[in-house]
Amino acid sequence: MVMKQEIEKLIKENQIEVAITLGAVRLENIEIDSLGDVGAIGIFDVGDGYEVEGGLSFRFPEDVDYSFRGEDGDKPELITIAGKQLMYIGYNI
């Protein structure tokens, strides 16, 4: 659980950097989710004043296994936030 709390703290402290890296306007509801991942809601600008929400889950690269896939089976993607590497997936909510 300590590692998940470390990811949660990293994302909360660097919300703007994470949002920019993922192309989101902002992040909301950053917390350890029911699957044990650190989850967030990304708010994305789709133009003409419209925004859409998308779910995000984060893990450290060493904790990624085959079950960590996006909604359409997409593989996790690597990002670097505040010098630390994270893997993330997206899904519709």
Secondary structure, 3 states (H helix, E strand, C coil): CHHHHHHHHHHHHCHHHHHHHHCCCEEEEEEECCCCCEEEEEEEEEECCEEEEEEEEEECHHHCCCCCCCCCCCCCEEEEECCEEEEEEEECC
